[in-house]
Amino acid sequence: MAQGYVRAVDLPQVIPVFPLPGAILLPRGQLPLNIFEPRYLNMIDDAMAGDRIIGMIQPQGSQSLPGLSPVGCAGRITSFAETSDGRYLITLTGCARFRLAAELPTQTPYRQIRADFAPFEADLAAPPVDDVGLDRDTLLDALRAYLETRGLDIDWDTAETAPPEALINSLSMALPFEPAEKQALLEAVSLTDRSDVLTALLTIDAADDGEGDTPSIQ
């Protein structure tokens, strides 16, 4: 990436985290966020004054200070705008996943952790051009069935020609799966593994009756 992160040790080992259920970030993926809570506005201010790195991680539990999932993904703020009512509109671009080593005591209103990037150092390598075990046709068939049960559609020309990583990661991030399902997609070891998990989730969900309102896919 442009900021020069090549090895796990190049990334900051202490990072602020944004615990958000149902939201994951994946390497080289782009996640738009609308920031309005004062503690997270403070977090963005501090990040912008430093290395612009924020960790996305899913909370666990419903208590006032929920636990944190064991794996998250660090992203760099690559787009920033402030609205007239004081909100921040940012885009995070995924750098690498991390394992939660420890949550740190802090005086900041937002949470900070020590991140272990070493298990996911391969995330910093160039994106795979293809993956031997990837079955794009089966994935797209499952996606088509999933969308049809919800009356949704996507740009199929883009889906059929997109690079494998871009296709799989964008679907994993955008589709409205349950938090535990999102976490399974995040923690999948390889692109093929994530494709297999994604295909299975699409197939299972398409087999349901599809009742209830589901957000449209942009």
Buried (B, 14 or more C-beta within 10 A) or exposed (E): BEEEBEEBEBBBEBBBBBBBBEBBBBBBBBBEBEBEEEEBBBBBEBBEEEBBBBBBBBBBEEEEEEEBBBBBBBBBBBEBEEEEEEBBBBBBBBBBBBBBBEBEEEEEEBBBBBBBBEBBBEBBEEEBEEBEEBBBEBBBBBBBBBBEBBEEEBEEEEBEEBEBBEBBBBBBBBBBBEBEBBBBBBBBEEBBBBBBBBBEBBBEBBEEEEEEEBEEBE
